[in-house]
């Protein structure tokens, strides 16, 4: 399977991967922040 991906050039460019990772990290921080906010408001 991996050889097929390499042959078809389906790998994203390194700059694309860095951008995607940054977006995923921002999304994770947003989700974690919302979870903390909901936990604090439920305790109040």
mmCIF entry with sequence, helices, sheets and N, C-alpha, C, O atoms, coordinates in Angstrom:
data_MODEL
# 
_entry.id   MODEL 
# 
_entity.id                         1 
_entity.type                       polymer 
_entity.pdbx_number_of_molecules   1 
# 
_entity_poly.entity_id                      1 
_entity_poly.type                           'polypeptide(L)' 
_entity_poly.nstd_linkage                   no 
_entity_poly.nstd_monomer                   no 
_entity_poly.pdbx_seq_one_letter_code       
;(UNK)(UNK)(UNK)(UNK)(UNK)(UNK)(UNK)(UNK)(UNK)(UNK)(UNK)(UNK)(UNK)(UNK)(UNK)(UNK)
(UNK)(UNK)(UNK)(UNK)(UNK)(UNK)(UNK)(UNK)(UNK)(UNK)(UNK)(UNK)(UNK)(UNK)(UNK)(UNK)
(UNK)(UNK)(UNK)(UNK)(UNK)(UNK)(UNK)(UNK)(UNK)(UNK)(UNK)(UNK)
;
_entity_poly.pdbx_seq_one_letter_code_can   XXXXXXXXXXXXXXXXXXXXXXXXXXXXXXXXXXXXXXXXXXXX 
_entity_poly.pdbx_strand_id                 A 
# 
loop_
_entity_poly_seq.entity_id 
_entity_poly_seq.num 
_entity_poly_seq.mon_id 
_entity_poly_seq.hetero 
1 1  UNK n 
1 2  UNK n 
1 3  UNK n 
1 4  UNK n 
1 5  UNK n 
1 6  UNK n 
1 7  UNK n 
1 8  UNK n 
1 9  UNK n 
1 10 UNK n 
1 11 UNK n 
1 12 UNK n 
1 13 UNK n 
1 14 UNK n 
1 15 UNK n 
1 16 UNK n 
1 17 UNK n 
1 18 UNK n 
1 19 UNK n 
1 20 UNK n 
1 21 UNK n 
1 22 UNK n 
1 23 UNK n 
1 24 UNK n 
1 25 UNK n 
1 26 UNK n 
1 27 UNK n 
1 28 UNK n 
1 29 UNK n 
1 30 UNK n 
1 31 UNK n 
1 32 UNK n 
1 33 UNK n 
1 34 UNK n 
1 35 UNK n 
1 36 UNK n 
1 37 UNK n 
1 38 UNK n 
1 39 UNK n 
1 40 UNK n 
1 41 UNK n 
1 42 UNK n 
1 43 UNK n 
1 44 UNK n 
# 
_struct_asym.id          A 
_struct_asym.entity_id   1 
# 
loop_
_struct_conf.conf_type_id 
_struct_conf.id 
_struct_conf.pdbx_PDB_helix_id 
_struct_conf.beg_label_comp_id 
_struct_conf.beg_label_asym_id 
_struct_conf.beg_label_seq_id 
_struct_conf.pdbx_beg_PDB_ins_code 
_struct_conf.end_label_comp_id 
_struct_conf.end_label_asym_id 
_struct_conf.end_label_seq_id 
_struct_conf.pdbx_end_PDB_ins_code 
_struct_conf.beg_auth_comp_id 
_struct_conf.beg_auth_asym_id 
_struct_conf.beg_auth_seq_id 
_struct_conf.end_auth_comp_id 
_struct_conf.end_auth_asym_id 
_struct_conf.end_auth_seq_id 
_struct_conf.pdbx_PDB_helix_class 
_struct_conf.details 
_struct_conf.pdbx_PDB_helix_length 
HELX_P HELX_P1 AA1 UNK A 2  ? UNK A 8  ? UNK A 2  UNK A 8  1 ? 7  
HELX_P HELX_P2 AA2 UNK A 14 ? UNK A 43 ? UNK A 14 UNK A 43 1 ? 30 
# 
_struct_conf_type.id          HELX_P 
_struct_conf_type.criteria    ? 
_struct_conf_type.reference   ? 
# 
loop_
_atom_site.group_PDB 
_atom_site.id 
_atom_site.type_symbol 
_atom_site.label_atom_id 
_atom_site.label_alt_id 
_atom_site.label_comp_id 
_atom_site.label_asym_id 
_atom_site.label_entity_id 
_atom_site.label_seq_id 
_atom_site.pdbx_PDB_ins_code 
_atom_site.Cartn_x 
_atom_site.Cartn_y 
_atom_site.Cartn_z 
_atom_site.occupancy 
_atom_site.B_iso_or_equiv 
_atom_site.pdbx_formal_charge 
_atom_site.auth_seq_id 
_atom_site.auth_comp_id 
_atom_site.auth_asym_id 
_atom_site.auth_atom_id 
_atom_site.pdbx_PDB_model_num 
ATOM 1   N N  . UNK A 1 1  ? 0.834   -1.205 0.000  1.00 0.00 ? 1  UNK A N  1 
ATOM 2   C CA . UNK A 1 1  ? 0.000   0.000  0.000  1.00 0.00 ? 1  UNK A CA 1 
ATOM 3   C C  . UNK A 1 1  ? 0.868   1.254  0.000  1.00 0.00 ? 1  UNK A C  1 
ATOM 4   O O  . UNK A 1 1  ? 0.609   2.197  -0.748 1.00 0.00 ? 1  UNK A O  1 
ATOM 5   N N  . UNK A 1 2  ? 1.900   1.259  0.844  1.00 0.00 ? 2  UNK A N  1 
ATOM 6   C CA . UNK A 1 2  ? 2.760   2.435  0.923  1.00 0.00 ? 2  UNK A CA 1 
ATOM 7   C C  . UNK A 1 2  ? 3.444   2.715  -0.414 1.00 0.00 ? 2  UNK A C  1 
ATOM 8   O O  . UNK A 1 2  ? 3.589   3.872  -0.807 1.00 0.00 ? 2  UNK A O  1 
ATOM 9   N N  . UNK A 1 3  ? 3.862   1.661  -1.111 1.00 0.00 ? 3  UNK A N  1 
ATOM 10  C CA . UNK A 1 3  ? 4.496   1.852  -2.410 1.00 0.00 ? 3  UNK A CA 1 
ATOM 11  C C  . UNK A 1 3  ? 3.520   2.464  -3.406 1.00 0.00 ? 3  UNK A C  1 
ATOM 12  O O  . UNK A 1 3  ? 3.910   3.292  -4.229 1.00 0.00 ? 3  UNK A O  1 
ATOM 13  N N  . UNK A 1 4  ? 2.255   2.062  -3.337 1.00 0.00 ? 4  UNK A N  1 
ATOM 14  C CA . UNK A 1 4  ? 1.250   2.636  -4.221 1.00 0.00 ? 4  UNK A CA 1 
ATOM 15  C C  . UNK A 1 4  ? 1.051   4.111  -3.965 1.00 0.00 ? 4  UNK A C  1 
ATOM 16  O O  . UNK A 1 4  ? 0.858   4.886  -4.902 1.00 0.00 ? 4  UNK A O  1 
ATOM 17  N N  . UNK A 1 5  ? 1.096   4.503  -2.713 1.00 0.00 ? 5  UNK A N  1 
ATOM 18  C CA . UNK A 1 5  ? 0.951   5.922  -2.368 1.00 0.00 ? 5  UNK A CA 1 
ATOM 19  C C  . UNK A 1 5  ? 2.141   6.707  -2.907 1.00 0.00 ? 5  UNK A C  1 
ATOM 20  O O  . UNK A 1 5  ? 1.976   7.796  -3.457 1.00 0.00 ? 5  UNK A O  1 
ATOM 21  N N  . UNK A 1 6  ? 3.338   6.153  -2.749 1.00 0.00 ? 6  UNK A N  1 
ATOM 22  C CA . UNK A 1 6  ? 4.533   6.838  -3.248 1.00 0.00 ? 6  UNK A CA 1 
ATOM 23  C C  . UNK A 1 6  ? 4.486   6.981  -4.765 1.00 0.00 ? 6  UNK A C  1 
ATOM 24  O O  . UNK A 1 6  ? 4.835   8.031  -5.306 1.00 0.00 ? 6  UNK A O  1 
ATOM 25  N N  . UNK A 1 7  ? 4.061   5.939  -5.437 1.00 0.00 ? 7  UNK A N  1 
ATOM 26  C CA . UNK A 1 7  ? 4.008   5.970  -6.897 1.00 0.00 ? 7  UNK A CA 1 
ATOM 27  C C  . UNK A 1 7  ? 2.981   6.976  -7.400 1.00 0.00 ? 7  UNK A C  1 
ATOM 28  O O  . UNK A 1 7  ? 3.198   7.618  -8.427 1.00 0.00 ? 7  UNK A O  1 
ATOM 29  N N  . UNK A 1 8  ? 1.884   7.118  -6.702 1.00 0.00 ? 8  UNK A N  1 
ATOM 30  C CA . UNK A 1 8  ? 0.819   8.032  -7.128 1.00 0.00 ? 8  UNK A CA 1 
ATOM 31  C C  . UNK A 1 8  ? 1.035   9.460  -6.670 1.00 0.00 ? 8  UNK A C  1 
ATOM 32  O O  . UNK A 1 8  ? 0.227   10.339 -6.971 1.00 0.00 ? 8  UNK A O  1 
ATOM 33  N N  . UNK A 1 9  ? 2.123   9.703  -5.943 1.00 0.00 ? 9  UNK A N  1 
ATOM 34  C CA . UNK A 1 9  ? 2.427   11.049 -5.426 1.00 0.00 ? 9  UNK A CA 1 
ATOM 35  C C  . UNK A 1 9  ? 1.280   11.602 -4.589 1.00 0.00 ? 9  UNK A C  1 
ATOM 36  O O  . UNK A 1 9  ? 0.883   12.755 -4.759 1.00 0.00 ? 9  UNK A O  1 
ATOM 37  N N  . UNK A 1 10 ? 0.750   10.783 -3.688 1.00 0.00 ? 10 UNK A N  1 
ATOM 38  C CA . UNK A 1 10 ? -0.347  11.229 -2.836 1.00 0.00 ? 10 UNK A CA 1 
ATOM 39  C C  . UNK A 1 10 ? 0.140   11.862 -1.546 1.00 0.00 ? 10 UNK A C  1 
ATOM 40  O O  . UNK A 1 10 ? -0.664  12.377 -0.768 1.00 0.00 ? 10 UNK A O  1 
ATOM 41  N N  . UNK A 1 11 ? 1.456   11.831 -1.304 1.00 0.00 ? 11 UNK A N  1 
ATOM 42  C CA . UNK A 1 11 ? 1.983   12.450 -0.097 1.00 0.00 ? 11 UNK A CA 1 
ATOM 43  C C  . UNK A 1 11 ? 1.893   13.963 -0.206 1.00 0.00 ? 11 UNK A C  1 
ATOM 44  O O  . UNK A 1 11 ? 2.286   14.526 -1.227 1.00 0.00 ? 11 UNK A O  1 
ATOM 45  N N  . UNK A 1 12 ? 1.387   14.633 0.817  1.00 0.00 ? 12 UNK A N  1 
ATOM 46  C CA . UNK A 1 12 ? 1.362   16.104 0.782  1.00 0.00 ? 12 UNK A CA 1 
ATOM 47  C C  . UNK A 1 12 ? 2.767   16.668 0.943  1.00 0.00 ? 12 UNK A C  1 
ATOM 48  O O  . UNK A 1 12 ? 3.668   15.987 1.436  1.00 0.00 ? 12 UNK A O  1 
ATOM 49  N N  . UNK A 1 13 ? 2.941   17.886 0.535  1.00 0.00 ? 13 UNK A N  1 
ATOM 50  C CA . UNK A 1 13 ? 4.225   18.571 0.698  1.00 0.00 ? 13 UNK A CA 1 
ATOM 51  C C  . UNK A 1 13 ? 4.464   18.836 2.185  1.00 0.00 ? 13 UNK A C  1 
ATOM 52  O O  . UNK A 1 13 ? 3.507   18.959 2.951  1.00 0.00 ? 13 UNK A O  1 
ATOM 53  N N  . UNK A 1 14 ? 5.733   18.925 2.601  1.00 0.00 ? 14 UNK A N  1 
ATOM 54  C CA . UNK A 1 14 ? 6.032   19.201 4.011  1.00 0.00 ? 14 UNK A CA 1 
ATOM 55  C C  . UNK A 1 14 ? 5.383   20.489 4.517  1.00 0.00 ? 14 UNK A C  1 
ATOM 56  O O  . UNK A 1 14 ? 4.932   20.541 5.661  1.00 0.00 ? 14 UNK A O  1 
ATOM 57  N N  . UNK A 1 15 ? 5.329   21.520 3.688  1.00 0.00 ? 15 UNK A N  1 
ATOM 58  C CA . UNK A 1 15 ? 4.705   22.772 4.118  1.00 0.00 ? 15 UNK A CA 1 
ATOM 59  C C  . UNK A 1 15 ? 3.208   22.580 4.346  1.00 0.00 ? 15 UNK A C  1 
ATOM 60  O O  . UNK A 1 15 ? 2.633   23.192 5.247  1.00 0.00 ? 15 UNK A O  1 
ATOM 61  N N  . UNK A 1 16 ? 2.576   21.732 3.533  1.00 0.00 ? 16 UNK A N  1 
ATOM 62  C CA . UNK A 1 16 ? 1.153   21.444 3.736  1.00 0.00 ? 16 UNK A CA 1 
ATOM 63  C C  . UNK A 1 16 ? 0.947   20.708 5.055  1.00 0.00 ? 16 UNK A C  1 
ATOM 64  O O  . UNK A 1 16 ? -0.003  20.984 5.787  1.00 0.00 ? 16 UNK A O  1 
ATOM 65  N N  . UNK A 1 17 ? 1.845   19.767 5.353  1.00 0.00 ? 17 UNK A N  1 
ATOM 66  C CA . UNK A 1 17 ? 1.737   19.024 6.606  1.00 0.00 ? 17 UNK A CA 1 
ATOM 67  C C  . UNK A 1 17 ? 1.888   19.947 7.805  1.00 0.00 ? 17 UNK A C  1 
ATOM 68  O O  . UNK A 1 17 ? 1.157   19.818 8.787  1.00 0.00 ? 17 UNK A O  1 
ATOM 69  N N  . UNK A 1 18 ? 2.839   20.883 7.730  1.00 0.00 ? 18 UNK A N  1 
ATOM 70  C CA . UNK A 1 18 ? 3.029   21.828 8.839  1.00 0.00 ? 18 UNK A CA 1 
ATOM 71  C C  . UNK A 1 18 ? 1.785   22.679 9.043  1.00 0.00 ? 18 UNK A C  1 
ATOM 72  O O  . UNK A 1 18 ? 1.390   22.939 10.179 1.00 0.00 ? 18 UNK A O  1 
ATOM 73  N N  . UNK A 1 19 ? 1.169   23.113 7.960  1.00 0.00 ? 19 UNK A N  1 
ATOM 74  C CA . UNK A 1 19 ? -0.055  23.900 8.051  1.00 0.00 ? 19 UNK A CA 1 
ATOM 75  C C  . UNK A 1 19 ? -1.196  23.106 8.657  1.00 0.00 ? 19 UNK A C  1 
ATOM 76  O O  . UNK A 1 19 ? -1.940  23.611 9.497  1.00 0.00 ? 19 UNK A O  1 
ATOM 77  N N  . UNK A 1 20 ? -1.328  21.859 8.225  1.00 0.00 ? 20 UNK A N  1 
ATOM 78  C CA . UNK A 1 20 ? -2.380  21.002 8.773  1.00 0.00 ? 20 UNK A CA 1 
ATOM 79  C C  . UNK A 1 20 ? -2.151  20.735 10.255 1.00 0.00 ? 20 UNK A C  1 
ATOM 80  O O  . UNK A 1 20 ? -3.098  20.748 11.042 1.00 0.00 ? 20 UNK A O  1 
ATOM 81  N N  . UNK A 1 21 ? -0.903  20.494 10.640 1.00 0.00 ? 21 UNK A N  1 
ATOM 82  C CA . UNK A 1 21 ? -0.599  20.241 12.042 1.00 0.00 ? 21 UNK A CA 1 
ATOM 83  C C  . UNK A 1 21 ? -0.929  21.469 12.889 1.00 0.00 ? 21 UNK A C  1 
ATOM 84  O O  . UNK A 1 21 ? -1.463  21.336 13.991 1.00 0.00 ? 21 UNK A O  1 
ATOM 85  N N  . UNK A 1 22 ? -0.618  22.653 12.387 1.00 0.00 ? 22 UNK A N  1 
ATOM 86  C CA . UNK A 1 22 ? -0.921  23.885 13.120 1.00 0.00 ? 22 UNK A CA 1 
ATOM 87  C C  . UNK A 1 22 ? -2.429  24.038 13.295 1.00 0.00 ? 22 UNK A C  1 
ATOM 88  O O  . UNK A 1 22 ? -2.899  24.418 14.368 1.00 0.00 ? 22 UNK A O  1 
ATOM 89  N N  . UNK A 1 23 ? -3.185  23.741 12.238 1.00 0.00 ? 23 UNK A N  1 
ATOM 90  C CA . UNK A 1 23 ? -4.636  23.844 12.326 1.00 0.00 ? 23 UNK A CA 1 
ATOM 91  C C  . UNK A 1 23 ? -5.206  22.827 13.313 1.00 0.00 ? 23 UNK A C  1 
ATOM 92  O O  . UNK A 1 23 ? -6.115  23.142 14.081 1.00 0.00 ? 23 UNK A O  1 
ATOM 93  N N  . UNK A 1 24 ? -4.671  21.608 13.288 1.00 0.00 ? 24 UNK A N  1 
ATOM 94  C CA . UNK A 1 24 ? -5.155  20.582 14.209 1.00 0.00 ? 24 UNK A CA 1 
ATOM 95  C C  . UNK A 1 24 ? -4.829  20.938 15.649 1.00 0.00 ? 24 UNK A C  1 
ATOM 96  O O  . UNK A 1 24 ? -5.641  20.705 16.544 1.00 0.00 ? 24 UNK A O  1 
ATOM 97  N N  . UNK A 1 25 ? -3.638  21.505 15.883 1.00 0.00 ? 25 UNK A N  1 
ATOM 98  C CA . UNK A 1 25 ? -3.271  21.911 17.236 1.00 0.00 ? 25 UNK A CA 1 
ATOM 99  C C  . UNK A 1 25 ? -4.188  23.027 17.732 1.00 0.00 ? 25 UNK A C  1 
ATOM 100 O O  . UNK A 1 25 ? -4.605  23.018 18.890 1.00 0.00 ? 25 UNK A O  1 
ATOM 101 N N  . UNK A 1 26 ? -4.504  23.992 16.857 1.00 0.00 ? 26 UNK A N  1 
ATOM 102 C CA . UNK A 1 26 ? -5.401  25.079 17.235 1.00 0.00 ? 26 UNK A CA 1 
ATOM 103 C C  . UNK A 1 26 ? -6.796  24.533 17.552 1.00 0.00 ? 26 UNK A C  1 
ATOM 104 O O  . UNK A 1 26 ? -7.439  24.973 18.504 1.00 0.00 ? 26 UNK A O  1 
ATOM 105 N N  . UNK A 1 27 ? -7.253  23.581 16.754 1.00 0.00 ? 27 UNK A N  1 
ATOM 106 C CA . UNK A 1 27 ? -8.560  22.978 16.993 1.00 0.00 ? 27 UNK A CA 1 
ATOM 107 C C  . UNK A 1 27 ? -8.575  22.225 18.316 1.00 0.00 ? 27 UNK A C  1 
ATOM 108 O O  . UNK A 1 27 ? -9.542  22.305 19.073 1.00 0.00 ? 27 UNK A O  1 
ATOM 109 N N  . UNK A 1 28 ? -7.505  21.496 18.589 1.00 0.00 ? 28 UNK A N  1 
ATOM 110 C CA . UNK A 1 28 ? -7.415  20.760 19.846 1.00 0.00 ? 28 UNK A CA 1 
ATOM 111 C C  . UNK A 1 28 ? -7.437  21.714 21.038 1.00 0.00 ? 28 UNK A C  1 
ATOM 112 O O  . UNK A 1 28 ? -8.111  21.453 22.035 1.00 0.00 ? 28 UNK A O  1 
ATOM 113 N N  . UNK A 1 29 ? -6.702  22.818 20.936 1.00 0.00 ? 29 UNK A N  1 
ATOM 114 C CA . UNK A 1 29 ? -6.697  23.810 22.019 1.00 0.00 ? 29 UNK A CA 1 
ATOM 115 C C  . UNK A 1 29 ? -8.091  24.392 22.215 1.00 0.00 ? 29 UNK A C  1 
ATOM 116 O O  . UNK A 1 29 ? -8.527  24.604 23.347 1.00 0.00 ? 29 UNK A O  1 
ATOM 117 N N  . UNK A 1 30 ? -8.785  24.649 21.121 1.00 0.00 ? 30 UNK A N  1 
ATOM 118 C CA . UNK A 1 30 ? -10.143 25.185 21.196 1.00 0.00 ? 30 UNK A CA 1 
ATOM 119 C C  . UNK A 1 30 ? -11.076 24.186 21.885 1.00 0.00 ? 30 UNK A C  1 
ATOM 120 O O  . UNK A 1 30 ? -11.867 24.557 22.751 1.00 0.00 ? 30 UNK A O  1 
ATOM 121 N N  . UNK A 1 31 ? -10.973 22.935 21.495 1.00 0.00 ? 31 UNK A N  1 
ATOM 122 C CA . UNK A 1 31 ? -11.830 21.903 22.092 1.00 0.00 ? 31 UNK A CA 1 
ATOM 123 C C  . UNK A 1 31 ? -11.513 21.747 23.578 1.00 0.00 ? 31 UNK A C  1 
ATOM 124 O O  . UNK A 1 31 ? -12.420 21.675 24.407 1.00 0.00 ? 31 UNK A O  1 
ATOM 125 N N  . UNK A 1 32 ? -10.222 21.696 23.910 1.00 0.00 ? 32 UNK A N  1 
ATOM 126 C CA . UNK A 1 32 ? -9.840  21.549 25.310 1.00 0.00 ? 32 UNK A CA 1 
ATOM 127 C C  . UNK A 1 32 ? -10.284 22.758 26.125 1.00 0.00 ? 32 UNK A C  1 
ATOM 128 O O  . UNK A 1 32 ? -10.702 22.611 27.273 1.00 0.00 ? 32 UNK A O  1 
ATOM 129 N N  . UNK A 1 33 ? -10.198 23.945 25.545 1.00 0.00 ? 33 UNK A N  1 
ATOM 130 C CA . UNK A 1 33 ? -10.641 25.151 26.227 1.00 0.00 ? 33 UNK A CA 1 
ATOM 131 C C  . UNK A 1 33 ? -12.133 25.125 26.493 1.00 0.00 ? 33 UNK A C  1 
ATOM 132 O O  . UNK A 1 33 ? -12.583 25.507 27.574 1.00 0.00 ? 33 UNK A O  1 
ATOM 133 N N  . UNK A 1 34 ? -12.905 24.672 25.510 1.00 0.00 ? 34 UNK A N  1 
ATOM 134 C CA . UNK A 1 34 ? -14.357 24.586 25.677 1.00 0.00 ? 34 UNK A CA 1 
ATOM 135 C C  . UNK A 1 34 ? -14.723 23.564 26.733 1.00 0.00 ? 34 UNK A C  1 
ATOM 136 O O  . UNK A 1 34 ? -15.673 23.771 27.489 1.00 0.00 ? 34 UNK A O  1 
ATOM 137 N N  . UNK A 1 35 ? -14.000 22.482 26.799 1.00 0.00 ? 35 UNK A N  1 
ATOM 138 C CA . UNK A 1 35 ? -14.267 21.454 27.804 1.00 0.00 ? 35 UNK A CA 1 
ATOM 139 C C  . UNK A 1 35 ? -14.023 22.005 29.199 1.00 0.00 ? 35 UNK A C  1 
ATOM 140 O O  . UNK A 1 35 ? -14.806 21.759 30.117 1.00 0.00 ? 35 UNK A O  1 
ATOM 141 N N  . UNK A 1 36 ? -12.927 22.758 29.356 1.00 0.00 ? 36 UNK A N  1 
ATOM 142 C CA . UNK A 1 36 ? -12.617 23.349 30.663 1.00 0.00 ? 36 UNK A CA 1 
ATOM 143 C C  . UNK A 1 36 ? -13.676 24.370 31.062 1.00 0.00 ? 36 UNK A C  1 
ATOM 144 O O  . UNK A 1 36 ? -14.077 24.424 32.225 1.00 0.00 ? 36 UNK A O  1 
ATOM 145 N N  . UNK A 1 37 ? -14.130 25.176 30.114 1.00 0.00 ? 37 UNK A N  1 
ATOM 146 C CA . UNK A 1 37 ? -15.147 26.195 30.395 1.00 0.00 ? 37 UNK A CA 1 
ATOM 147 C C  . UNK A 1 37 ? -16.449 25.520 30.824 1.00 0.00 ? 37 UNK A C  1 
ATOM 148 O O  . UNK A 1 37 ? -17.087 25.965 31.779 1.00 0.00 ? 37 UNK A O  1 
ATOM 149 N N  . UNK A 1 38 ? -16.854 24.445 30.126 1.00 0.00 ? 38 UNK A N  1 
ATOM 150 C CA . UNK A 1 38 ? -18.083 23.753 30.472 1.00 0.00 ? 38 UNK A CA 1 
ATOM 151 C C  . UNK A 1 38 ? -17.962 23.123 31.862 1.00 0.00 ? 38 UNK A C  1 
ATOM 152 O O  . UNK A 1 38 ? -18.915 23.157 32.639 1.00 0.00 ? 38 UNK A O  1 
ATOM 153 N N  . UNK A 1 39 ? -16.824 22.561 32.172 1.00 0.00 ? 39 UNK A N  1 
ATOM 154 C CA . UNK A 1 39 ? -16.620 21.939 33.497 1.00 0.00 ? 39 UNK A CA 1 
ATOM 155 C C  . UNK A 1 39 ? -16.727 22.990 34.594 1.00 0.00 ? 39 UNK A C  1 
ATOM 156 O O  . UNK A 1 39 ? -17.338 22.737 35.633 1.00 0.00 ? 39 UNK A O  1 
ATOM 157 N N  . UNK A 1 40 ? -16.146 24.157 34.380 1.00 0.00 ? 40 UNK A N  1 
ATOM 158 C CA . UNK A 1 40 ? -16.197 25.227 35.390 1.00 0.00 ? 40 UNK A CA 1 
ATOM 159 C C  . UNK A 1 40 ? -17.615 25.756 35.551 1.00 0.00 ? 40 UNK A C  1 
ATOM 160 O O  . UNK A 1 40 ? -18.036 26.030 36.675 1.00 0.00 ? 40 UNK A O  1 
ATOM 161 N N  . UNK A 1 41 ? -18.353 25.906 34.481 1.00 0.00 ? 41 UNK A N  1 
ATOM 162 C CA . UNK A 1 41 ? -19.711 26.440 34.594 1.00 0.00 ? 41 UNK A CA 1 
ATOM 163 C C  . UNK A 1 41 ? -20.651 25.427 35.232 1.00 0.00 ? 41 UNK A C  1 
ATOM 164 O O  . UNK A 1 41 ? -21.601 25.820 35.910 1.00 0.00 ? 41 UNK A O  1 
ATOM 165 N N  . UNK A 1 42 ? -20.413 24.148 35.036 1.00 0.00 ? 42 UNK A N  1 
ATOM 166 C CA . UNK A 1 42 ? -21.246 23.134 35.673 1.00 0.00 ? 42 UNK A CA 1 
ATOM 167 C C  . UNK A 1 42 ? -21.007 23.081 37.170 1.00 0.00 ? 42 UNK A C  1 
ATOM 168 O O  . UNK A 1 42 ? -21.918 22.770 37.938 1.00 0.00 ? 42 UNK A O  1 
ATOM 169 N N  . UNK A 1 43 ? -19.779 23.385 37.591 1.00 0.00 ? 43 UNK A N  1 
ATOM 170 C CA . UNK A 1 43 ? -19.449 23.357 39.011 1.00 0.00 ? 43 UNK A CA 1 
ATOM 171 C C  . UNK A 1 43 ? -20.065 24.550 39.745 1.00 0.00 ? 43 UNK A C  1 
ATOM 172 O O  . UNK A 1 43 ? -20.299 24.484 40.952 1.00 0.00 ? 43 UNK A O  1 
ATOM 173 N N  . UNK A 1 44 ? -20.324 25.620 39.031 1.00 0.00 ? 44 UNK A N  1 
ATOM 174 C CA . UNK A 1 44 ? -20.844 26.843 39.668 1.00 0.00 ? 44 UNK A CA 1 
ATOM 175 C C  . UNK A 1 44 ? -22.301 26.752 40.024 1.00 0.00 ? 44 UNK A C  1 
ATOM 176 O O  . UNK A 1 44 ? -22.865 27.704 40.563 1.00 0.00 ? 44 UNK A O  1 
# 
